[in-house]
Amino acid sequence: MAKIDNGAGDHLIILFSGEGCIIKGFDHESGLSPYAQDEYKVWQGIYLKKLRILHPR
């Protein structure tokens, strides 16, 4: 696992495994940030496409 945090609200986390890796990042100034909206909410459609290995059906 690797983590970068700039202390200003932005971060990057990377988790490595034998099957691959997952990368999660957050940029507090991004237009996709829930805090950039008038009403705090997740950007529409951001989680519609999920990897099957992470969300099996």
C-alpha distance matrix in Angstrom:
0.0 3.8 6.8 10.4 13.4 16.8 18.7 21.0 19.4 17.1 13.3 10.6 7.3 5.6 4.5 6.0 8.9 12.4 13.9 12.0 9.3 9.6 9.9 11.4 13.4 16.4 19.3 21.9 24.7 24.1 27.0 24.6 23.6 25.3 26.7 28.5 30.8 34.0 32.9 29.2 28.0 25.4 26.5 28.8 27.4 23.7 22.6 25.5 23.8 21.1 19.7 21.7 19.0 17.3 20.8 23.3 26.9
3.8 0.0 3.8 6.9 10.3 13.5 15.7 18.0 16.9 14.4 10.7 8.1 5.8 5.1 6.6 8.4 11.9 15.2 16.5 13.9 10.8 10.6 9.5 10.6 11.6 14.4 16.8 19.5 22.1 21.8 25.0 23.0 21.9 24.1 25.0 26.6 29.2 32.5 31.7 28.2 27.2 24.7 25.6 28.2 27.1 23.4 22.9 25.9 24.3 22.1 21.1 23.6 21.2 19.4 22.8 25.6 29.2
6.8 3.8 0.0 3.8 6.6 10.0 12.0 14.3 13.2 10.9 7.3 5.7 4.5 6.4 8.8 11.5 15.0 18.5 19.4 16.7 13.2 11.9 9.9 9.6 9.6 11.7 13.9 16.3 19.0 19.1 22.5 20.8 19.2 21.3 21.9 23.6 26.4 29.5 28.9 25.3 24.8 22.6 23.7 26.6 26.0 22.2 22.1 25.4 24.3 22.4 22.0 24.8 22.8 20.5 23.6 26.7 30.1
10.4 6.9 3.8 0.0 3.8 6.5 9.2 11.3 10.8 8.4 5.5 5.1 6.5 8.9 12.0 14.6 18.3 21.7 22.3 19.3 15.7 14.2 11.4 10.6 9.2 10.5 11.8 14.1 16.5 17.0 20.6 19.5 17.9 20.4 20.5 21.8 25.0 28.0 27.9 24.5 24.3 22.4 23.2 26.4 26.1 22.4 22.9 26.3 25.3 23.9 23.9 27.0 25.3 23.0 25.9 29.2 32.5
13.4 10.3 6.6 3.8 0.0 3.8 5.6 7.8 7.5 6.0 4.4 6.6 8.6 11.9 14.8 17.8 21.4 24.9 25.4 22.4 18.7 16.7 13.7 11.9 9.8 9.6 10.4 11.8 14.5 15.7 19.3 18.5 16.4 18.6 18.1 19.7 22.9 25.7 25.6 22.3 22.7 21.3 22.3 25.8 26.1 22.4 23.2 26.8 26.4 25.2 25.7 28.8 27.4 24.7 27.3 30.8 33.8
16.8 13.5 10.0 6.5 3.8 0.0 3.8 5.5 6.9 5.9 6.5 9.1 11.9 15.0 18.2 21.0 24.7 28.1 28.5 25.3 21.7 19.7 16.4 14.5 11.7 10.8 10.2 11.1 13.1 15.0 18.7 18.7 16.6 19.1 17.9 19.1 22.6 25.3 25.7 22.7 23.5 22.4 23.2 26.8 27.4 23.9 25.2 28.7 28.4 27.7 28.3 31.6 30.5 27.8 30.3 33.9 36.8
18.7 15.7 12.0 9.2 5.6 3.8 0.0 3.8 5.7 7.0 8.2 11.5 13.9 17.3 20.2 23.3 26.8 30.4 30.8 27.8 24.1 21.8 18.7 16.4 13.7 12.0 11.5 11.2 13.6 16.0 19.5 19.6 16.8 18.7 17.1 18.8 22.1 24.4 24.7 21.7 23.0 22.4 23.6 27.4 28.4 25.0 26.2 29.9 30.0 29.2 30.2 33.3 32.2 29.3 31.5 35.1 37.9
21.0 18.0 14.3 11.3 7.8 5.5 3.8 0.0 3.8 5.8 8.7 12.3 15.2 18.7 21.9 25.0 28.6 32.1 32.1 29.0 25.2 22.6 19.3 16.6 13.3 10.9 9.4 8.3 10.2 13.1 16.4 17.0 14.3 16.2 14.2 15.5 19.0 21.2 21.9 19.2 20.7 20.4 21.4 25.2 26.5 23.4 25.1 28.7 29.1 28.7 30.0 33.4 32.7 29.7 31.6 35.3 37.8
19.4 16.9 13.2 10.8 7.5 6.9 5.7 3.8 0.0 3.8 6.7 10.4 13.1 16.8 19.7 23.1 26.5 30.1 29.8 26.8 23.0 20.1 16.9 13.8 10.7 7.9 7.1 5.9 8.9 11.2 14.4 14.3 11.3 13.0 11.5 13.3 16.5 18.9 19.1 16.1 17.4 16.9 18.2 21.9 23.2 20.1 21.6 25.2 25.8 25.4 26.9 30.1 29.6 26.4 28.1 31.9 34.3
17.1 14.4 10.9 8.4 6.0 5.9 7.0 5.8 3.8 0.0 3.8 7.2 10.5 13.9 17.1 20.3 23.8 27.2 26.9 23.7 19.9 17.1 13.7 10.9 7.6 5.3 4.8 5.9 8.5 9.9 13.4 13.0 10.8 13.3 12.6 13.8 17.2 20.1 20.3 17.3 17.8 16.6 17.3 20.9 21.7 18.3 19.9 23.4 23.5 23.1 24.3 27.7 27.1 24.2 26.2 29.9 32.5
13.3 10.7 7.3 5.5 4.4 6.5 8.2 8.7 6.7 3.8 0.0 3.8 6.7 10.2 13.4 16.6 20.1 23.6 23.5 20.3 16.6 14.0 10.7 8.2 5.6 5.3 6.9 9.0 11.8 12.3 15.7 14.5 12.5 14.9 15.0 16.5 19.5 22.6 22.4 19.1 19.0 17.2 18.1 21.5 21.7 18.1 19.0 22.5 22.2 21.3 22.1 25.3 24.3 21.5 23.8 27.5 30.3
10.6 8.1 5.7 5.1 6.6 9.1 11.5 12.3 10.4 7.2 3.8 0.0 3.8 6.7 10.2 13.2 16.7 20.1 19.9 16.7 13.0 10.6 7.3 5.8 4.2 6.5 8.8 11.7 14.2 13.7 17.0 15.3 14.1 16.7 17.5 18.7 21.5 24.8 24.4 21.1 20.4 18.0 18.6 21.6 21.1 17.4 17.9 21.2 20.3 19.1 19.4 22.6 21.5 19.0 21.7 25.1 28.2
7.3 5.8 4.5 6.5 8.6 11.9 13.9 15.2 13.1 10.5 6.7 3.8 0.0 3.8 6.7 10.0 13.4 17.0 17.0 14.1 10.4 8.2 5.9 5.2 6.2 9.1 12.1 14.8 17.5 16.8 19.8 17.6 16.4 18.4 19.7 21.2 23.7 27.0 26.1 22.6 21.5 19.0 19.9 22.6 21.7 18.0 17.7 21.0 19.8 17.9 17.7 20.7 19.0 16.5 19.5 22.7 26.0
5.6 5.1 6.4 8.9 11.9 15.0 17.3 18.7 16.8 13.9 10.2 6.7 3.8 0.0 3.8 6.5 10.1 13.4 13.6 10.5 6.9 5.7 4.5 6.4 8.5 12.0 14.9 18.0 20.4 19.3 22.0 19.6 19.0 21.2 22.8 24.1 26.4 29.8 28.9 25.4 24.0 21.1 21.7 23.9 22.5 18.8 18.1 21.0 19.2 17.0 16.1 18.9 16.8 15.0 18.3 21.2 24.7
4.5 6.6 8.8 12.0 14.8 18.2 20.2 21.9 19.7 17.1 13.4 10.2 6.7 3.8 0.0 3.8 6.8 10.4 10.8 8.6 5.4 5.3 6.6 8.7 11.6 15.0 18.2 21.0 23.7 22.4 24.9 22.2 21.6 23.3 25.2 26.7 28.7 32.0 30.8 27.2 25.5 22.5 23.5 25.3 23.6 20.1 18.7 21.4 19.4 16.6 15.2 17.3 14.7 13.1 16.6 19.2 22.8
6.0 8.4 11.5 14.6 17.8 21.0 23.3 25.0 23.1 20.3 16.6 13.2 10.0 6.5 3.8 0.0 3.8 7.1 8.2 6.1 4.4 6.7 8.8 11.8 14.7 18.2 21.3 24.3 26.7 25.3 27.7 25.0 24.8 26.6 28.7 30.0 31.9 35.4 34.2 30.7 28.8 25.7 26.3 27.9 25.8 22.4 20.9 23.1 20.7 17.8 15.6 17.4 14.4 13.8 17.6 19.5 23.3
8.9 11.9 15.0 18.3 21.4 24.7 26.8 28.6 26.5 23.8 20.1 16.7 13.4 10.1 6.8 3.8 0.0 3.8 5.4 5.3 5.9 8.7 11.7 14.6 17.8 21.4 24.6 27.5 30.0 28.4 30.5 27.6 27.5 29.1 31.3 32.8 34.4 37.8 36.3 32.9 30.7 27.5 28.3 29.5 27.1 24.0 22.0 23.8 21.2 18.0 15.3 16.3 12.8 12.9 16.6 17.9 21.6
12.4 15.2 18.5 21.7 24.9 28.1 30.4 32.1 30.1 27.2 23.6 20.1 17.0 13.4 10.4 7.1 3.8 0.0 3.8 5.7 8.2 11.5 14.6 17.8 21.0 24.7 27.8 30.9 33.2 31.3 33.4 30.4 30.6 32.2 34.6 35.9 37.5 40.9 39.4 36.1 33.7 30.4 30.9 31.8 29.1 26.2 24.1 25.4 22.5 19.4 16.2 16.6 13.1 14.2 17.8 18.3 22.0
13.9 16.5 19.4 22.3 25.4 28.5 30.8 32.1 29.8 26.9 23.5 19.9 17.0 13.6 10.8 8.2 5.4 3.8 0.0 3.8 7.1 10.1 13.5 16.7 20.1 23.7 26.8 29.9 32.0 29.8 31.5 28.4 28.9 30.5 33.2 34.3 35.5 39.0 37.5 34.3 31.7 28.2 28.5 29.0 26.1 23.5 21.3 22.2 19.2 16.1 12.7 13.0 9.7 11.2 14.7 15.1 18.7
12.0 13.9 16.7 19.3 22.4 25.3 27.8 29.0 26.8 23.7 20.3 16.7 14.1 10.5 8.6 6.1 5.3 5.7 3.8 0.0 3.8 7.1 10.2 13.7 16.9 20.5 23.5 26.7 28.7 26.5 28.3 25.4 26.0 27.8 30.4 31.3 32.8 36.3 35.1 31.9 29.4 25.9 26.0 26.8 24.0 21.2 19.4 20.7 17.6 14.8 11.8 13.2 10.4 11.2 14.9 16.1 19.8
9.3 10.8 13.2 15.7 18.7 21.7 24.1 25.2 23.0 19.9 16.6 13.0 10.4 6.9 5.4 4.4 5.9 8.2 7.1 3.8 0.0 3.8 6.6 10.1 13.2 16.9 19.9 23.1 25.2 23.2 25.2 22.4 22.7 24.6 27.0 28.0 29.7 33.2 32.1 28.8 26.5 23.1 23.3 24.6 22.2 19.0 17.5 19.4 16.7 14.0 11.7 13.9 11.5 11.0 14.7 16.8 20.5
9.6 10.6 11.9 14.2 16.7 19.7 21.8 22.6 20.1 17.1 14.0 10.6 8.2 5.7 5.3 6.7 8.7 11.5 10.1 7.1 3.8 0.0 3.8 6.6 10.1 13.6 16.8 19.9 22.1 20.1 22.0 19.0 19.1 20.9 23.3 24.4 26.0 29.5 28.3 25.0 22.8 19.4 19.8 21.2 19.1 15.7 14.3 16.6 14.4 11.8 10.4 13.2 11.3 9.7 13.1 15.9 19.4
9.9 9.5 9.9 11.4 13.7 16.4 18.7 19.3 16.9 13.7 10.7 7.3 5.9 4.5 6.6 8.8 11.7 14.6 13.5 10.2 6.6 3.8 0.0 3.8 6.6 10.3 13.3 16.5 18.6 16.7 18.9 16.3 16.3 18.6 20.7 21.6 23.5 27.1 26.2 23.0 21.1 17.8 18.0 20.0 18.3 14.6 14.1 16.8 15.0 13.2 12.6 15.9 14.6 12.7 15.7 18.8 22.1
11.4 10.6 9.6 10.6 11.9 14.5 16.4 16.6 13.8 10.9 8.2 5.8 5.2 6.4 8.7 11.8 14.6 17.8 16.7 13.7 10.1 6.6 3.8 0.0 3.8 7.0 10.4 13.3 15.7 14.0 16.3 13.5 13.0 15.0 17.0 18.2 20.2 23.7 22.7 19.4 17.7 14.7 15.3 17.7 16.6 12.8 12.6 15.9 14.9 13.4 13.8 17.1 16.2 13.6 16.0 19.6 22.5
13.4 11.6 9.6 9.2 9.8 11.7 13.7 13.3 10.7 7.6 5.6 4.2 6.2 8.5 11.6 14.7 17.8 21.0 20.1 16.9 13.2 10.1 6.6 3.8 0.0 3.8 6.8 9.9 12.2 10.9 13.6 11.4 10.7 13.3 14.7 15.6 18.1 21.6 21.1 17.9 16.8 14.1 14.5 17.4 17.0 13.2 14.0 17.4 16.8 16.0 16.9 20.3 19.8 17.1 19.3 22.9 25.7
16.4 14.4 11.7 10.5 9.6 10.8 12.0 10.9 7.9 5.3 5.3 6.5 9.1 12.0 15.0 18.2 21.4 24.7 23.7 20.5 16.9 13.6 10.3 7.0 3.8 0.0 3.8 6.3 8.9 8.2 11.0 9.3 7.6 10.3 11.2 12.3 14.9 18.3 18.1 14.9 14.3 12.3 12.8 16.3 16.7 13.1 14.5 18.1 18.2 17.9 19.4 22.8 22.6 19.6 21.3 25.1 27.5
19.3 16.8 13.9 11.8 10.4 10.2 11.5 9.4 7.1 4.8 6.9 8.8 12.1 14.9 18.2 21.3 24.6 27.8 26.8 23.5 19.9 16.8 13.3 10.4 6.8 3.8 0.0 3.8 5.5 5.4 8.9 8.5 7.0 10.3 10.2 10.5 13.8 17.1 17.6 14.9 15.0 13.4 13.3 17.0 17.8 14.6 16.8 20.1 20.4 20.6 22.3 25.8 25.8 23.1 24.6 28.4 30.7
21.9 19.5 16.3 14.1 11.8 11.1 11.2 8.3 5.9 5.9 9.0 11.7 14.8 18.0 21.0 24.3 27.5 30.9 29.9 26.7 23.1 19.9 16.5 13.3 9.9 6.3 3.8 0.0 3.8 5.6 8.5 8.8 6.1 8.7 7.3 8.0 11.5 14.4 15.1 12.5 13.5 12.9 13.3 17.1 18.7 15.9 18.2 21.5 22.4 22.8 24.8 28.2 28.4 25.3 26.6 30.4 32.4
24.7 22.1 19.0 16.5 14.5 13.1 13.6 10.2 8.9 8.5 11.8 14.2 17.5 20.4 23.7 26.7 30.0 33.2 32.0 28.7 25.2 22.1 18.6 15.7 12.2 8.9 5.5 3.8 0.0 3.8 6.6 8.5 7.0 10.0 8.4 7.2 11.0 13.8 15.4 13.7 14.7 14.2 13.6 17.3 19.1 16.7 19.5 22.5 23.4 24.3 26.4 29.9 30.4 27.6 28.7 32.4 34.4
24.1 21.8 19.1 17.0 15.7 15.0 16.0 13.1 11.2 9.9 12.3 13.7 16.8 19.3 22.4 25.3 28.4 31.3 29.8 26.5 23.2 20.1 16.7 14.0 10.9 8.2 5.4 5.6 3.8 0.0 3.8 5.2 5.3 8.9 8.8 7.1 10.3 13.7 15.0 13.3 13.3 12.1 10.8 14.3 15.8 13.3 16.5 19.2 19.9 21.1 23.3 26.9 27.7 25.0 26.0 29.7 31.5
27.0 25.0 22.5 20.6 19.3 18.7 19.5 16.4 14.4 13.4 15.7 17.0 19.8 22.0 24.9 27.7 30.5 33.4 31.5 28.3 25.2 22.0 18.9 16.3 13.6 11.0 8.9 8.5 6.6 3.8 0.0 3.8 5.5 8.1 8.5 5.6 7.8 11.3 12.9 11.8 11.6 10.7 8.7 11.8 13.8 12.2 15.7 17.9 19.2 21.0 23.6 27.0 28.3 25.7 26.2 29.7 31.1
24.6 23.0 20.8 19.5 18.5 18.7 19.6 17.0 14.3 13.0 14.5 15.3 17.6 19.6 22.2 25.0 27.6 30.4 28.4 25.4 22.4 19.0 16.3 13.5 11.4 9.3 8.5 8.8 8.5 5.2 3.8 0.0 3.8 6.4 8.4 6.9 8.3 12.1 12.5 10.8 9.6 7.6 5.7 9.1 10.7 8.6 12.0 14.4 15.8 17.4 20.1 23.4 24.7 22.0 22.4 25.9 27.4
23.6 21.9 19.2 17.9 16.4 16.6 16.8 14.3 11.3 10.8 12.5 14.1 16.4 19.0 21.6 24.8 27.5 30.6 28.9 26.0 22.7 19.1 16.3 13.0 10.7 7.6 7.0 6.1 7.0 5.3 5.5 3.8 0.0 3.8 5.2 5.3 7.4 11.0 11.1 8.6 8.3 7.2 7.2 11.0 13.0 10.6 13.3 16.3 17.8 18.8 21.4 24.6 25.5 22.5 23.0 26.7 28.2
25.3 24.1 21.3 20.4 18.6 19.1 18.7 16.2 13.0 13.3 14.9 16.7 18.4 21.2 23.3 26.6 29.1 32.2 30.5 27.8 24.6 20.9 18.6 15.0 13.3 10.3 10.3 8.7 10.0 8.9 8.1 6.4 3.8 0.0 3.8 5.5 5.8 8.8 7.9 4.9 4.8 5.1 6.7 10.1 12.7 11.1 13.2 16.2 18.4 19.3 22.3 25.1 26.2 22.9 22.9 26.5 27.7
26.7 25.0 21.9 20.5 18.1 17.9 17.1 14.2 11.5 12.6 15.0 17.5 19.7 22.8 25.2 28.7 31.3 34.6 33.2 30.4 27.0 23.3 20.7 17.0 14.7 11.2 10.2 7.3 8.4 8.8 8.5 8.4 5.2 3.8 0.0 3.8 5.5 7.7 7.8 5.5 7.6 8.9 10.1 13.5 16.3 14.7 17.0 20.0 22.0 22.9 25.7 28.7 29.5 26.2 26.4 30.1 31.4
28.5 26.6 23.6 21.8 19.7 19.1 18.8 15.5 13.3 13.8 16.5 18.7 21.2 24.1 26.7 30.0 32.8 35.9 34.3 31.3 28.0 24.4 21.6 18.2 15.6 12.3 10.5 8.0 7.2 7.1 5.6 6.9 5.3 5.5 3.8 0.0 3.8 6.8 8.4 7.5 9.0 9.8 9.6 12.9 15.8 14.5 17.5 20.0 22.0 23.4 26.3 29.4 30.6 27.5 27.7 31.3 32.5
30.8 29.2 26.4 25.0 22.9 22.6 22.1 19.0 16.5 17.2 19.5 21.5 23.7 26.4 28.7 31.9 34.4 37.5 35.5 32.8 29.7 26.0 23.5 20.2 18.1 14.9 13.8 11.5 11.0 10.3 7.8 8.3 7.4 5.8 5.5 3.8 0.0 3.8 5.2 5.7 7.0 8.8 8.5 11.1 14.6 14.1 17.0 19.1 21.6 23.3 26.5 29.4 30.9 27.8 27.5 31.0 31.7
34.0 32.5 29.5 28.0 25.7 25.3 24.4 21.2 18.9 20.1 22.6 24.8 27.0 29.8 32.0 35.4 37.8 40.9 39.0 36.3 33.2 29.5 27.1 23.7 21.6 18.3 17.1 14.4 13.8 13.7 11.3 12.1 11.0 8.8 7.7 6.8 3.8 0.0 3.8 6.4 8.7 11.5 11.7 13.6 17.3 17.4 20.0 21.9 24.8 26.4 29.8 32.5 34.0 30.9 30.3 33.7 34.2
32.9 31.7 28.9 27.9 25.6 25.7 24.7 21.9 19.1 20.3 22.4 24.4 26.1 28.9 30.8 34.2 36.3 39.4 37.5 35.1 32.1 28.3 26.2 22.7 21.1 18.1 17.6 15.1 15.4 15.0 12.9 12.5 11.1 7.9 7.8 8.4 5.2 3.8 0.0 3.8 6.0 9.5 10.7 12.4 16.0 16.2 18.2 20.2 23.3 24.6 28.1 30.5 32.0 28.7 27.9 31.2 31.6
29.2 28.2 25.3 24.5 22.3 22.7 21.7 19.2 16.1 17.3 19.1 21.1 22.6 25.4 27.2 30.7 32.9 36.1 34.3 31.9 28.8 25.0 23.0 19.4 17.9 14.9 14.9 12.5 13.7 13.3 11.8 10.8 8.6 4.9 5.5 7.5 5.7 6.4 3.8 0.0 3.8 7.1 9.3 11.7 14.9 14.3 16.0 18.6 21.4 22.3 25.6 28.0 29.2 25.8 25.2 28.8 29.4
28.0 27.2 24.8 24.3 22.7 23.5 23.0 20.7 17.4 17.8 19.0 20.4 21.5 24.0 25.5 28.8 30.7 33.7 31.7 29.4 26.5 22.8 21.1 17.7 16.8 14.3 15.0 13.5 14.7 13.3 11.6 9.6 8.3 4.8 7.6 9.0 7.0 8.7 6.0 3.8 0.0 3.8 6.4 8.3 11.4 11.0 12.5 14.9 17.8 18.8 22.2 24.6 26.0 22.7 21.9 25.3 25.9
25.4 24.7 22.6 22.4 21.3 22.4 22.4 20.4 16.9 16.6 17.2 18.0 19.0 21.1 22.5 25.7 27.5 30.4 28.2 25.9 23.1 19.4 17.8 14.7 14.1 12.3 13.4 12.9 14.2 12.1 10.7 7.6 7.2 5.1 8.9 9.8 8.8 11.5 9.5 7.1 3.8 0.0 3.8 6.2 8.4 7.3 8.9 11.6 14.2 15.3 18.6 21.1 22.6 19.4 18.8 22.3 23.1
26.5 25.6 23.7 23.2 22.3 23.2 23.6 21.4 18.2 17.3 18.1 18.6 19.9 21.7 23.5 26.3 28.3 30.9 28.5 26.0 23.3 19.8 18.0 15.3 14.5 12.8 13.3 13.3 13.6 10.8 8.7 5.7 7.2 6.7 10.1 9.6 8.5 11.7 10.7 9.3 6.4 3.8 0.0 3.8 6.3 5.7 8.7 10.6 13.1 15.0 18.3 21.1 22.9 20.2 19.6 23.0 23.7
28.8 28.2 26.6 26.4 25.8 26.8 27.4 25.2 21.9 20.9 21.5 21.6 22.6 23.9 25.3 27.9 29.5 31.8 29.0 26.8 24.6 21.2 20.0 17.7 17.4 16.3 17.0 17.1 17.3 14.3 11.8 9.1 11.0 10.1 13.5 12.9 11.1 13.6 12.4 11.7 8.3 6.2 3.8 0.0 3.8 5.7 8.1 8.7 11.8 14.2 17.8 20.1 22.5 20.0 18.9 21.9 22.1
27.4 27.1 26.0 26.1 26.1 27.4 28.4 26.5 23.2 21.7 21.7 21.1 21.7 22.5 23.6 25.8 27.1 29.1 26.1 24.0 22.2 19.1 18.3 16.6 17.0 16.7 17.8 18.7 19.1 15.8 13.8 10.7 13.0 12.7 16.3 15.8 14.6 17.3 16.0 14.9 11.4 8.4 6.3 3.8 0.0 3.8 5.5 5.2 8.1 10.8 14.4 16.7 19.3 17.2 16.0 18.8 19.0
23.7 23.4 22.2 22.4 22.4 23.9 25.0 23.4 20.1 18.3 18.1 17.4 18.0 18.8 20.1 22.4 24.0 26.2 23.5 21.2 19.0 15.7 14.6 12.8 13.2 13.1 14.6 15.9 16.7 13.3 12.2 8.6 10.6 11.1 14.7 14.5 14.1 17.4 16.2 14.3 11.0 7.3 5.7 5.7 3.8 0.0 3.8 5.8 7.6 9.5 12.8 15.7 17.6 15.2 14.8 18.1 19.1
22.6 22.9 22.1 22.9 23.2 25.2 26.2 25.1 21.6 19.9 19.0 17.9 17.7 18.1 18.7 20.9 22.0 24.1 21.3 19.4 17.5 14.3 14.1 12.6 14.0 14.5 16.8 18.2 19.5 16.5 15.7 12.0 13.3 13.2 17.0 17.5 17.0 20.0 18.2 16.0 12.5 8.9 8.7 8.1 5.5 3.8 0.0 3.8 5.6 6.5 10.1 12.5 14.5 12.0 11.1 14.4 15.4
25.5 25.9 25.4 26.3 26.8 28.7 29.9 28.7 25.2 23.4 22.5 21.2 21.0 21.0 21.4 23.1 23.8 25.4 22.2 20.7 19.4 16.6 16.8 15.9 17.4 18.1 20.1 21.5 22.5 19.2 17.9 14.4 16.3 16.2 20.0 20.0 19.1 21.9 20.2 18.6 14.9 11.6 10.6 8.7 5.2 5.8 3.8 0.0 3.8 6.2 9.9 11.7 14.5 12.8 11.2 13.7 14.1
23.8 24.3 24.3 25.3 26.4 28.4 30.0 29.1 25.8 23.5 22.2 20.3 19.8 19.2 19.4 20.7 21.2 22.5 19.2 17.6 16.7 14.4 15.0 14.9 16.8 18.2 20.4 22.4 23.4 19.9 19.2 15.8 17.8 18.4 22.0 22.0 21.6 24.8 23.3 21.4 17.8 14.2 13.1 11.8 8.1 7.6 5.6 3.8 0.0 3.8 6.8 9.1 11.9 10.8 10.0 12.3 13.3
21.1 22.1 22.4 23.9 25.2 27.7 29.2 28.7 25.4 23.1 21.3 19.1 17.9 17.0 16.6 17.8 18.0 19.4 16.1 14.8 14.0 11.8 13.2 13.4 16.0 17.9 20.6 22.8 24.3 21.1 21.0 17.4 18.8 19.3 22.9 23.4 23.3 26.4 24.6 22.3 18.8 15.3 15.0 14.2 10.8 9.5 6.5 6.2 3.8 0.0 3.8 6.2 8.5 7.0 6.6 9.3 11.0
19.7 21.1 22.0 23.9 25.7 28.3 30.2 30.0 26.9 24.3 22.1 19.4 17.7 16.1 15.2 15.6 15.3 16.2 12.7 11.8 11.7 10.4 12.6 13.8 16.9 19.4 22.3 24.8 26.4 23.3 23.6 20.1 21.4 22.3 25.7 26.3 26.5 29.8 28.1 25.6 22.2 18.6 18.3 17.8 14.4 12.8 10.1 9.9 6.8 3.8 0.0 3.8 5.4 5.4 6.3 8.2 10.8
21.7 23.6 24.8 27.0 28.8 31.6 33.3 33.4 30.1 27.7 25.3 22.6 20.7 18.9 17.3 17.4 16.3 16.6 13.0 13.2 13.9 13.2 15.9 17.1 20.3 22.8 25.8 28.2 29.9 26.9 27.0 23.4 24.6 25.1 28.7 29.4 29.4 32.5 30.5 28.0 24.6 21.1 21.1 20.1 16.7 15.7 12.5 11.7 9.1 6.2 3.8 0.0 3.8 5.4 5.0 5.1 7.6
19.0 21.2 22.8 25.3 27.4 30.5 32.2 32.7 29.6 27.1 24.3 21.5 19.0 16.8 14.7 14.4 12.8 13.1 9.7 10.4 11.5 11.3 14.6 16.2 19.8 22.6 25.8 28.4 30.4 27.7 28.3 24.7 25.5 26.2 29.5 30.6 30.9 34.0 32.0 29.2 26.0 22.6 22.9 22.5 19.3 17.6 14.5 14.5 11.9 8.5 5.4 3.8 0.0 3.8 5.7 5.8 9.4
17.3 19.4 20.5 23.0 24.7 27.8 29.3 29.7 26.4 24.2 21.5 19.0 16.5 15.0 13.1 13.8 12.9 14.2 11.2 11.2 11.0 9.7 12.7 13.6 17.1 19.6 23.1 25.3 27.6 25.0 25.7 22.0 22.5 22.9 26.2 27.5 27.8 30.9 28.7 25.8 22.7 19.4 20.2 20.0 17.2 15.2 12.0 12.8 10.8 7.0 5.4 5.4 3.8 0.0 3.8 6.3 9.8
20.8 22.8 23.6 25.9 27.3 30.3 31.5 31.6 28.1 26.2 23.8 21.7 19.5 18.3 16.6 17.6 16.6 17.8 14.7 14.9 14.7 13.1 15.7 16.0 19.3 21.3 24.6 26.6 28.7 26.0 26.2 22.4 23.0 22.9 26.4 27.7 27.5 30.3 27.9 25.2 21.9 18.8 19.6 18.9 16.0 14.8 11.1 11.2 10.0 6.6 6.3 5.0 5.7 3.8 0.0 3.8 6.5
23.3 25.6 26.7 29.2 30.8 33.9 35.1 35.3 31.9 29.9 27.5 25.1 22.7 21.2 19.2 19.5 17.9 18.3 15.1 16.1 16.8 15.9 18.8 19.6 22.9 25.1 28.4 30.4 32.4 29.7 29.7 25.9 26.7 26.5 30.1 31.3 31.0 33.7 31.2 28.8 25.3 22.3 23.0 21.9 18.8 18.1 14.4 13.7 12.3 9.3 8.2 5.1 5.8 6.3 3.8 0.0 3.8
26.9 29.2 30.1 32.5 33.8 36.8 37.9 37.8 34.3 32.5 30.3 28.2 26.0 24.7 22.8 23.3 21.6 22.0 18.7 19.8 20.5 19.4 22.1 22.5 25.7 27.5 30.7 32.4 34.4 31.5 31.1 27.4 28.2 27.7 31.4 32.5 31.7 34.2 31.6 29.4 25.9 23.1 23.7 22.1 19.0 19.1 15.4 14.1 13.3 11.0 10.8 7.6 9.4 9.8 6.5 3.8 0.0
